[in-house]
């Protein structure tokens, strides 16, 4: 039976030898930065009604929806910072070990850590888009003192630039993620449960094209019995630095 150290060494060797590594991240990596998941224990839907992120409800009750959105995403989580897991992925991209990150998260923490090639499968909370004219602004430029916020260009309703229930995945993000899944020879699944569709199809696509799948999760997921080649149980902020330490020793 292989020890944790053996598994970490195998992961390090596989990443070092890979020609095209992609990371696929979910809520678990951001939980370590203090951002709760939407679902499960401690999830946001235990406190808030999911309808606040239903696109039809947003349009018909924009003030109520925005009140909760501001509290969740801009009052409570705006000061959260990348953790060691995010930092290692940014380090690996900078050194050429990692091609890109496909993330289901909307918190911008991969970018803050230094990743430049981030495929935002569900969008990004740090941007707002006008539903009327399409104008896009950074949240830092928005006035959230009077809700719902309005576009300075046309007066239209501003919406966070992430996917609401009832909206389709942006075609460009979907195509980029699918292409990365098809081209990679190694995929890191980090903090993802496999419960959210259609994002959960990306690791399957990678496995179908022969990629070696390393999964890092605190508990086994829906991916574990189906696509995972090597399962490492633990927090990304602990497991990824351990892998990196071994990689640095490989000649």
N, C-alpha and C positions, 0 to 999 in steps of 0.2 A: 504494500500500500504506500502510495506516494505521500510525502509530507508536504506541508504548506510551502516550505522552502524549495522542495523539488519542483512544485507546480509553478512557483514564481520564477525559478530558473528556466523552466521550459518556456514560459511566457516571454521572458527576456530574450532568449535565444531566437524564438519565432519572430519577434518584433525586429530584432537586429538583422535577421536574414530576409525579412520581407522586402519586396520591391514596391509595394503599394498598400500602405496601411491606412485605414479609415476608422475613425471613432464614431460610434453611434450612442448618443447620450440621452438620458431621460431624467426624470425628477430627482432620482436618488442622489445624483452628484450635487445638485443644488440644495438638497436637504442639509447637507453638511455645512452649507454657508448660512443656514438658518431660514431658508425659504421652504415652507411646508408644501407637500404635494397637494394636488387637487383631491385625490381619492385616498381611501384607506385611513389608517390610524393617524390622527392629528391633521387630516386633510382639510382643505378649505371648505369642501362641501358639507362638512359636519357643522360648520358655523354659518355659511352663506347658502342661499338658494341658488342652485346652478342656473336658474333662469336669467340671472343678471348678465350672463354671457351668452344668452340666446339672441341671435341677431334680430329676430322680429321684436322681441321684448325691448331690445336696445333702441330700436327705431320708434317704438310706441311709448316707451317710458324712459327716455334717454336721461332725464334728470336722476331718477332713482337708480338706474343702472350705473351712471357715472359716479354717483355718491359711493357706491360699494367699490367700484373699480379704483377710485382715488384712494380709498382707505386701504385696500388690499395691495395694490401694485405701487402706489406712489407715496403713501404715508408710512406703511409698515416695512416695505422691502427695499426702498430706494437706497438705504445705507449698507445693504449687504454686499460683501466683498467675495471675490474668488477665493477658493480654498486650494489646498495643496494638489488636489486632483486636477483642477482647472490649470494650475500653474505647470504641472508636468506635461499636460497635453500641449500647452503653448510652447514649452521648451522643446518637445519632440518635433513640433512643426518647424520651429526655427532651425533645428539641426538637420531637417530632412527626413526624420524617421516617420513623420505623419503627414499624409497628403491633405486631409481635410477633416472637419468635424461636422457630422450631421446631428443636429440637436432638435429635440422636441421642446426644449425649454425656451421661454420667451424673456428670460431675465438679463440677457446681454453679458453674462459673467464670462463666457468663453472669450468674447472680444475684449473685455476688460483685462483678462489675464494675459492677452497678447496673441491669441489665435487670429489669423487674418482670413483663412479659408474656412468660413463657417456657413454651412447651409442651414438656413433657418426654416425648418419644416413647418412650424406653426407661427412664424412671424416674430416680432420683437416689440416688447412693451415700451421700449425707449423711443419709439417713433409714434407720431400721431398722423393720421391721414384724413383729409377732408372728404366726406362721402359725396360731396357735390362736385367740387372741381378737381379733386385728386391731389391737391397740394399736400406735401409731406413735410413735417417739421419735427425737430428733436424735442423730446419732452422738456428739456432744459429751457426751451424757448416758449413753452406754453404757459398760459395763465389759467390755473385751476382754482382760482379764488371764486369764480362764478361758474356754476355748473348748469348744463353741460357746456364745455368750452366751444368756442366758435372760431372758424377760420378767419384770419385777418385779411385774406385776399377777397373772399366772397361772402363771408358770414355764414357759411354752411357748417353743419355739425361735424365736429372732430371725433374721430374714433381711434382707439389704440390700434396700431398696425399689427395686430395678431388675429388669429383665426377664432371666430366665435362659433358656437354651435349653430349649424345651419349654413355655414359658409364652406366653400370648397378650398382645398389646399392650393396655394399658388402654383400654377403650372410650372414655372421656372424652377422653383424649389423642388417640386416632385421629380422633375426630369433630371435635375442635378443629383439628387439623392439616389435615384434609380441608376444613373450612370456610374456613380461612385460605388454603389453596391455591386454592379456588374463587373467593374474593372479591378476592384481590390483583390489582393490575394490574402489579406488578413483584415478582419474587422474586430474592433474592440466594442463590445456591448457594455455600457457603463451606466448603472443606475436606471435601467429601463425594464419595465415589467412585461411588455409585450401585449398589453391590454388595449392599447390605443391604435385604432385603424384609421387610415391606411399606413401610418408610419411603421407599424409592426411587420409590414411586408418587406421592408428594406433588408433586414438581416437574413430573411429567408432567401431573398434574391442573391445575396452575397454567397450564402451556403450553396445554393443551386449552381452557382458558377465556380464552385470549388474552393472558396475562401476558407481559411482556417479561422474559426470563431473563438475568441477569448471573451468570456463573460465575467464581469466583476460586479457582484451584487451582494447585498447583505443576506439575501435569501434566494433560493432558486426561483426562477421566473417561468413564464410560459415558453421562453426560448430554450431553457436548459435541456429538456428532453428532446427537443426537435432539431435545433441547429448548433448548439454549443459544442465546441471541440474540447475546450479546457475551461473549467469553472473555478473561479477564485472567489471564495466567500470572504466578504469584508467590505469596509468603506473604501471608496475610491481614493480619498485623501491619505489613506494608509497603504493600500495595495500598490497604487501607481508609483509612489516614491520608492517602495521596496523593489519594484521591477526596474525602475530607473537606476537604482544603485548597482544592480547586477549588470545592466546594460553597459554602464561605465567601466566595468571590469573586463568586458569582452573585447578582445583584440580584433 
